[in-house]
Structures are given as structure tokens and as C-alpha cells.
Amino acid sequence: MLKTIFLLGFLVLLSISKLSSQSVVNATGSTLFAGNERLDYSIGEIAITTLSNPQNHLTQGVLQPFTILVGTNILFDKQFAFSAFPNPVASELIIETDYTGFQMLEIYDIGGKRLFHRPWDEKPIDFQMLSAGTYLVKLSDNSFSKSIKIINQ
């Protein structure tokens, strides 16, 4: 009897859902368009529930987020000249690039702690103030950053 009631309830919900239009907001996937075709996708949906009242039906779920890494440094390197020398550095690091958008220079230790920052002015960077070790030098603008690993002697 319980199976029959469940089945009838499911059929009623199915028929109601065909009468009203639905829209889904995809929070962790994406939508691809090709002409008139549309593909919505998400990765790793692990739980889903539907909340209803007489006027609205809301289906929500928990999705496993994912990240797509785009090789922006690879694209940057194809478009712009960039060199940092000498590496390992003994006193001053010289960075040469034809990209004119950099605004900020930052130096991080291997643990990710920011040790130094200043506006980017294309002048050599004094490494004598830092102890021997490995550092990350980051040049950035409002939407892009270029990071390089530098060894200080």
C-alpha cells in the first residue's frame, strides 16, 4: 500500500512539474552554448532536495566544486618577453619584460608569508636584505600576476 501511495505521489509531482516551467541556477558548473544548443553541467552532485509551497518549487543540491586551471603564464610567455636574472641571485635581481601593465612587486618566503611589497618601477630588486633561501617574486596588475621562484645565495 505504501509503495502504491509513493508511486501515485511521484506521478502527480511528475505531471505537475510538466505544467510549470523550471529554471536552475548552476552554482559550480557552467553552461556552454553552441548556436541554439545549450549544455548545463556540474561536477560531483552529492545531495539534492526539493522545497515546495503552493506557488514555488525549489530544487537545491550540494555540489562538489572543482577548479579549472588555465595556463595564464603560458599564454603570457607566448605574448610577452620576460626574464629574471641572475638566478640564483647574490645581490640584485633584474627583471626585464615588455609587458607594461604590472603595478605591484611582492616577495614571499617559501611558506607564503609576504615579506616585501612596493609599486613596480622596473628597478633592480635588492636581495641583500633577505637571508639565503628560496623566494617567490610576484608582479601583478589588477587582473593578472606573474610569479617566479628565485634562489637567494
Secondary structure by P-SEA (a helix, b strand, c coil): caaaaaaaaaaaaaaaaaabbbbbbbccccccccccbbbbbcccccbbbbbbcccbbbbbbbbbbbbbbcaaaaaaaacbbbbbcccccccbbbbbcccccccbbbbbcccccccccccccccccccccccbbbbbbbbbcccbbbbbbbbcc
